[in-house]
Amino acid sequence: MARAGYLSVHLVNTFLLLGALALTGHWSADDSPWRRPATGAAPWLLAGGLLALLLLGVTGAIAALGNTLFPSTSLAQGLRADVSPLSHPLIRLRVLHPLFALITGAYLSLMVWQVARLRPDSLETRWGRRLTGLVLIQLGVGIANLLLFAPTVLQLTHLLVADLLWISQVIFTAAALRAAPAGAEALRTPPCPQCGSRRVLPIAYGLPGPELMRLAKRGRVVLGGCVVGPESPRWRCAGCDRSFGGAELSPGAP
């Protein structure tokens, strides 16, 4: 049992290291500020997803150790050993992993849906969809791992997908915490007077610096040039290309 303990600690430490590396890469490409509200369910839902994946990884490490030390020759024999009071604790504990995997998979899928409702912009990075897809892939690999009595190749594949799932959850958490809460952009950004779209971008005037250039490349702001007057438009519609908010200009005007 001591071996199961330090393997679990080692796996958690590996996940934390992978998360730090993933965040380093993510933040180096996107340095927009966090928008963490004082209240709201999104941070708690995201934290629950991270914790659930850590616990799932720990149960997976215990199950893998039990399969390695006490291999089963058939599925029926393995199931009988899982519920037998005479079995080694590692064998009895391995049944927790598939049960917890189903619960965690359902939670992550519902979490992505709920966070997308609370912070719609979080889906722009596509990490939510990747996370949901990896949940389905991991469940499939886990079922194959169970039916084929955990061959080494499938165990390594299972671990690889688990790492990708963890990285996706970490980056989705970071992206969701940076996304504006639902309704926040609507309060600050007026709808387009021509087409009614809410996909409206602010127009920035003056000589752009590195930060403004990065925002323009990501499609978060429109560069209006260095000439600005009291009637210069403040907004540009991303749908119909109408500029408005100052002097009403024709579509495509700067």
Number of C-alpha atoms within 10 A of each C-alpha: 10 7 10 18 12 11 16 20 14 14 16 17 13 13 20 16 12 17 19 14 12 17 17 11 12 15 13 9 10 13 12 13 9 13 12 15 12 6 8 11 11 23 18 11 19 22 13 16 23 18 13 19 23 19 18 23 23 21 23 26 22 25 22 22 18 20 19 14 10 15 15 16 10 11 13 10 11 20 14 12 18 20 13 13 10 10 14 14 13 19 24 20 17 20 19 15 21 18 12 18 22 13 13 20 22 14 16 23 18 14 19 26 17 15 25 20 15 19 21 17 20 24 19 13 14 13 21 26 17 15 24 21 13 19 23 14 15 21 17 12 18 21 13 16 18 16 12 13 19 21 14 12 10 17 19 12 15 21 19 13 18 21 18 17 20 24 23 22 25 26 21 24 25 18 25 30 22 19 24 19 22 15 11 11 14 12 9 8 14 18 16 22 13 14 12 13 14 15 16 26 19 19 21 19 16 11 12 15 8 8 10 16 16 17 16 17 10 10 11 14 19 23 18 21 13 11 10 12 10 7 12 19 22 17 24 26 25 16 14 16 18 22 28 25 17 13 13 14 15 11 14 11 13 17
